[in-house]
Amino acid sequence: MKKSKKANKRAIVSIALFLLFALLILSAVMIQIIEIHHRFSLAHHVWTAIHVICGTVFTIAGIFHIVYNWRILKSYFMNK
């Protein structure tokens, strides 16, 4: 039962990383588009906040991803 819980956590973290990465790209594009037309608008601040929050959560999820996959990563580097 313990392996399925860990596998479930790994899957959740992997999906979260993918979705956060997509949202980071979207928010970066939106910041660039809005910056051309309305540099100091509310929309620019909102997209910047979304980008910063997603970047922070992405970093935390990346750390969890490394922790949950440490054994696999360790064996990969030991074999090389």
C-alpha atoms as one frame of an Amber mdcrd trajectory, in Angstrom:
protein
   0.000   0.000   0.000   2.876   2.367   0.729   4.221   2.178  -2.837   0.883
   3.193  -4.333   0.704   6.271  -2.103   4.222   7.283  -3.126   3.451   6.611
  -6.785   0.292   8.690  -6.430   2.300  11.582  -4.923   4.839  11.319  -7.737
   2.063  11.451 -10.324   0.412  14.460  -8.677   3.714  16.353  -8.476   4.556
  15.517 -12.100   1.170  16.705 -13.359   1.416  19.839 -11.210   4.861  20.601
 -12.656   3.530  20.230 -16.195   0.515  22.475 -15.564   2.582  25.085 -13.732
   5.141  25.118 -16.546   2.360  25.706 -19.089   0.913  28.491 -16.929   4.360
  30.070 -16.557   4.724  30.179 -20.342   1.215  31.614 -20.773   1.740  34.274
 -18.127   5.127  35.252 -19.584   3.566  35.690 -23.027   0.665  37.684 -21.585
   3.070  39.948 -19.692   4.970  40.646 -22.911   1.784  41.349 -24.894   0.269
  43.608 -22.231   3.574  45.413 -21.650   3.565  46.666 -25.249   0.150  48.317
 -24.957  -0.586  48.928 -21.267   2.594  48.750 -19.239   1.245  49.899 -15.877
  -2.291  48.547 -16.118  -4.058  46.292 -13.633  -3.855  43.400 -16.100  -0.072
  43.697 -16.208   0.123  43.535 -12.416  -2.263  40.575 -12.255  -0.329  38.552
 -14.848   2.944  39.432 -13.125   1.539  38.237  -9.796   0.312  35.015 -11.415
   3.757  34.515 -12.936   5.575  35.052  -9.629   3.218  32.800  -7.662   3.408
  30.028 -10.277   7.189  30.321 -10.359   7.380  29.931  -6.596   5.006  26.955
  -6.546   6.885  25.462  -9.526  10.142  25.652  -7.564   8.569  23.993  -4.513
   6.992  21.277  -6.690  10.372  20.745  -8.355  11.946  20.125  -4.954   9.207
  17.599  -4.111   9.757  15.979  -7.511  13.448  15.509  -6.734  12.669  14.158
  -3.245  10.095  11.655  -4.526  12.389  10.490  -7.340  15.655  10.593  -5.397
  16.295   6.841  -5.551  15.790   6.783  -9.313  17.998   9.843  -9.840  20.690
   8.451  -7.561  20.800   5.133  -9.418  20.909   6.952 -12.747  23.943   9.014
 -11.749  25.677   6.054 -10.095  25.413   4.038 -13.338  26.919   6.841 -15.399
